[in-house]
Amino acid sequence: MVLIVAEKQGPHGLLVVITDKDILGKTFTEGKVQLDLTKPFYQGKEKTKAEIKILLKRARDLHLTGKEAVALGVEENMVESKRILYVQNVPHALVVVGD
């Protein structure tokens, strides 16, 4: 599993963007919904699962795209399966961790 992670300081705290490396740079469209993974927003650094788990504890918001990224969110009890959006079979989840 190779995940790309970007850390961004948002108005309410740390936003962590986690994307499966194998879909980075691609665009997925289904109806009016589009995941454009070519945008700089998704660019980041490769991190291990252990590094990401530590980072998740500090995150205020999460943006997860791809099978591995979303599976990690589910594994860490941060993503409910009913809240996952699929665009051309690519899972995507947004999470507000809380205050």
MARGU-811578 format. One record per residue (C-alpha): residue number from 1; residue in one letter; chain; x, y, z. Coordinates in pm, 1 decimal, m for minus. Layout:
! MARGU-811578
i, aa, ch, east, north, up
NUM, A, A, X, Y, Z $
...
! end
This chain:
! MARGU-811578
i, aa, ch, east, north, up
1, M, A, 0.0, 0.0, 0.0 $
2, V, A, 145.2, 334.0, m107.9 $
3, L, A, m39.6, 644.9, 4.2 $
4, I, A, 29.9, 1007.3, m77.5 $
5, V, A, m39.7, 1250.5, 205.5 $
6, A, A, m72.7, 1627.5, 196.7 $
7, E, A, m103.4, 1832.8, 514.1 $
8, K, A, m277.9, 2168.5, 488.0 $
9, Q, A, m357.9, 2420.4, 755.2 $
10, G, A, m728.0, 2498.5, 728.6 $
11, P, A, m929.1, 2768.1, 908.0 $
12, H, A, m1032.0, 2517.7, 1178.0 $
13, G, A, m714.1, 2312.6, 1205.0 $
14, L, A, m516.6, 2050.6, 1018.0 $
15, L, A, m663.0, 1911.9, 694.5 $
16, V, A, m507.9, 1580.5, 589.8 $
17, V, A, m549.0, 1470.0, 228.2 $
18, I, A, m475.3, 1099.0, 170.6 $
19, T, A, m479.6, 951.7, m179.6 $
20, D, A, m384.9, 611.8, m321.5 $
21, K, A, m67.9, 662.6, m526.7 $
22, D, A, m192.7, 454.3, m820.7 $
23, I, A, m484.9, 692.3, m893.9 $
24, L, A, m300.3, 1021.1, m840.2 $
25, G, A, m295.7, 1229.2, m1158.7 $
26, K, A, m620.2, 1082.6, m1294.1 $
27, T, A, m973.2, 1219.0, m1328.6 $
28, F, A, m1288.4, 1020.6, m1255.2 $
29, T, A, m1633.6, 1140.9, m1361.3 $
30, E, A, m1977.2, 996.9, m1301.8 $
31, G, A, m2276.4, 1212.3, m1385.4 $
32, K, A, m2219.3, 1557.7, m1237.2 $
33, V, A, m1962.8, 1432.9, m983.4 $
34, Q, A, m1592.9, 1452.4, m1062.4 $
35, L, A, m1278.4, 1356.6, m873.8 $
36, D, A, m994.0, 1548.4, m1037.0 $
37, L, A, m678.9, 1404.0, m884.3 $
38, T, A, m455.9, 1608.2, m1117.3 $
39, K, A, m492.5, 1916.6, m896.7 $
40, P, A, m209.8, 2031.9, m665.8 $
41, F, A, m448.7, 1982.2, m371.7 $
42, Y, A, m375.3, 1607.6, m387.4 $
43, Q, A, 2.4, 1637.9, m420.9 $
44, G, A, 199.7, 1532.6, m116.0 $
45, K, A, 455.7, 1288.0, 14.2 $
46, E, A, 457.1, 911.4, 45.3 $
47, K, A, 394.9, 805.1, 402.9 $
48, T, A, 372.7, 471.5, 577.3 $
49, K, A, 55.3, 346.9, 740.5 $
50, A, A, 217.2, 397.9, 1084.3 $
51, E, A, 307.1, 761.2, 1000.8 $
52, I, A, m45.2, 827.1, 876.6 $
53, K, A, m206.8, 680.7, 1189.6 $
54, I, A, m9.0, 927.5, 1404.3 $
55, L, A, m109.6, 1213.4, 1175.1 $
56, L, A, m478.2, 1116.2, 1191.7 $
57, K, A, m477.8, 1185.0, 1565.9 $
58, R, A, m390.3, 1551.6, 1497.7 $
59, A, A, m625.1, 1601.3, 1201.7 $
60, R, A, m935.7, 1819.2, 1218.0 $
61, D, A, m1057.7, 1724.8, 868.6 $
62, L, A, m980.0, 1432.1, 639.3 $
63, H, A, m1008.7, 1399.8, 263.1 $
64, L, A, m962.4, 1034.1, 161.6 $
65, T, A, m959.3, 908.8, m197.9 $
66, G, A, m891.9, 556.8, m321.5 $
67, K, A, m949.1, 204.1, m193.6 $
68, E, A, m651.2, 194.6, 43.1 $
69, A, A, m698.8, 549.3, 178.1 $
70, V, A, m1067.9, 498.8, 252.0 $
71, A, A, m1004.7, 149.4, 395.5 $
72, L, A, m758.1, 305.6, 639.6 $
73, G, A, m1022.1, 559.0, 746.3 $
74, V, A, m1271.4, 276.6, 802.9 $
75, E, A, m1010.2, 69.0, 990.2 $
76, E, A, m942.0, 363.2, 1222.2 $
77, N, A, m1318.0, 410.3, 1283.3 $
78, M, A, m1313.8, 753.8, 1122.7 $
79, V, A, m1524.6, 670.4, 815.6 $
80, E, A, m1867.0, 506.6, 815.8 $
81, S, A, m1921.9, 282.6, 512.8 $
82, K, A, m2258.6, 445.3, 439.5 $
83, R, A, m2081.8, 780.6, 399.5 $
84, I, A, m1845.9, 669.1, 120.8 $
85, L, A, m1907.9, 820.2, m223.1 $
86, Y, A, m1807.3, 612.7, m526.0 $
87, V, A, m1711.4, 775.6, m855.0 $
88, Q, A, m1633.2, 519.2, m1126.9 $
89, N, A, m1578.8, 267.5, m844.0 $
90, V, A, m1321.4, 493.2, m675.1 $
91, P, A, m1415.7, 544.2, m309.6 $
92, H, A, m1399.2, 893.9, m161.7 $
93, A, A, m1478.9, 1017.2, 189.0 $
94, L, A, m1473.2, 1351.2, 366.9 $
95, V, A, m1452.8, 1351.6, 744.5 $
96, V, A, m1482.8, 1630.6, 998.9 $
97, V, A, m1312.2, 1489.3, 1304.8 $
98, G, A, m1451.3, 1745.4, 1547.6 $
99, D, A, m1340.6, 2014.5, 1785.7 $
! end
